[in-house]
């Protein structure tokens, strides 16, 4: 709990240490059909060991509507990424101000979770473009990160993602999901059958002996 307190405390601190890490926004397409849905990933690269994050993103509320990813929780929620351990994640804030076009996201790992480093997806935001949407900018206003011992790190940001909309554009691709292919299923079943045969033969040998 001490680590959680220290991590959350750093977000109120005005003194921050510089870092070589960077944060950017990514979408599978920047030309999207009006009235359709799409997603934007918040990505971190070359992060040192960190334990929590505070993100503030701005979007054009006249052009876009965020899509709630947790209907069991009040307010509009964005989706957690795969960078932190979501099973040991404390969520202080995860909400959207749909009038102002602002997303606020504060999370921290909890013991016994370890610090994480490297590159990955911090969060994923799903939007629906309005029927009359033409252009929209999505920007990172804040990208602060905290270490397990309470240090604050501010990363470099590639802060603006420009999206264009038109009725003639294609619907954006959906997020990739892992599915078992037929070849993989056959390989797994074959391996299990082979293991079963080997175990059965060994048992027979033991009985004969």
N, C-alpha and C positions, 0 to 999 in steps of 0.2 A: 504494500500500500504506500510505503514511503516513496518508492520509485514512481508510482502513479502520480502522487502529489507533486513531486519535483518536476515531472514531465509537464503536468498541466500548469504549474507555476511559471514555467519559462515563457508561456505564451503571453503572459502579462508583463514580461520584462522588456525594457526598451533597449537593453544592451545585447547585441548578438554577435556571434563569431562568424566570419566568412567561411565558405566551404566551396570545394571544387565541384560539388554536385550540381545538377541542373534539373529543371522541371519544365515539361512542355505539354501541349495539348495535341491530340491526334484523333483524326476521324478517317474512316475508310474512304470517304469521298468528301469533297468540298463543293460539289455541284449536286444538289439534291432536289428531288421532286417536291413541289409545293404541297403542303398538306400531309406529307408523309413523316415517318419516324426515322430517327437516326441516333447514333450514340457518339459520345466524345470521351476519350480516355485521358486521364491525367497521369502522365508517365514521369518517373524519376530515373535519372541515370547517374552512375558513378557516385552513389551516396555512400558516405562513411557510415559507421554504425549509428543507427538512429532508433528511437523508441516511440516516437509520436509525431504527429503532423497537424498543422493548422492551415487549411486552404480556404481562401475566399475567391470565388469566381464571379464574374459579371457577365450577363448576357442581355440581349435586346428583348425585353418582355413584350414589345409590340409585334415581334416576329416569331418568337419561340415560347413554348410551354414545356417545362420539365415534367417528366413522367415519374410518378411515385413508384419506388421499388420496394416498399415495405408498407403494405396497407394495414398492417397490425399496429403501426406506430403513427401517432398524430403528426401532421405536417407532411410535406413532400420530402421523401428520402432519396438520396443518391445511393448507388451501389458501391459496396466496399470492393477494393481491388484485391490482388493476390500477392502484394508485396509484404504486408504485415500478416501475422497469424490471426485470422479472423475468429478463431476459437478462443483466443485470449485477448480480445479487443474490447477496450472500454470506449464507448462513444459518448463524448461530452455534448457535442452539437452535430446534428445532421439535418439541416433544414434549408428550405428555399423561400425567399421572399418574392412571390410571383408578381407583386406590383412593382417592386424596384428592380427586379431581374438580378438577384444576388443569391449565391449559394454559399453557405457557411458550413464548414466540415472540420471538426476537431476530434481526433482520436488518439488513443494511447494504448500501447501494449500493457498487459498486466502480468505480474509474476505468476508462474515461473517462466514466462516467455523470455526469449533471448533477444538482444538487439539484432537488427537486420541491416544488411548493407548491399551495395551493388545497384542493380537496375530492376525495374518492374512497374506494375500498374498500381497507383495509389487508390484511384477511384474511377468509376465509370458513370457518366451522366447520360441518361436517355432524354431526348427532346422530341417534341412533335412540332413541325413547322406549320404555321397557320396557312390557310388557303391563299391569303394575299401576301405571303412572305416573299421578299425579293432578295434582301441581303441581311446578314446578321454577323456581328462580331462577338466572339466569346473570348474573354480575357482573364488572366490570372492577376488578381489584385494583391494577393498575399500567398506566399508559400514558405511558411516557417516550419522548421523541424526541431525536435528535441532529442537529446541523448538520455541515456539511462541515469546519468549523474547530474542531470539538470542543465546542461549547456544548451544554448539556443543557436541554431544554424539557419542562415538564410541562403538559399540556393539561387543560382542564376536562373532566370525564367525566359523561355521563348513564349511570351505572354499572350499573343493574339492569334486566334484562329478565325479566318475569314470564310464564311459559308455563303454560297449563292443558291438561290431557289428559282425554279421555273417549272411550269407544268410539263415541259418537254423533257426534263431531266429524268434519270432513272431513280427508282427507290434505292436508298443506300443499303448495302449488304448488312445482314444481321450479324451479331457477334459470333465468332467461331465456337463451336461446342465439340467436345470430345465424344466420338462415337466409335464403337467397336466395328471394325470391318469384318466381312465374312471370312477373309483369310486369317485374321487374328483369332476369331472365334474357333475356327477349325484347328489352328495351332494349339490353342489352350486346351481344347477337348482332347486332341491327340496326345498332348503331354500328360494330361490327367489319366488317360487310359493306359499309357505306357507305364506310369508310376504304379497304377493299380496292378498291372500284370507282373511287374517286378516284385512288388510286395507279396503277391499271391504265390509266386514261384519260390520265394525265400521261405515262406511259411511251410510250404510243402516239404522243402528240404529239411527244415528243422524237425517236422513231424517224423519223417523217414529215419532221421538220425536217432 
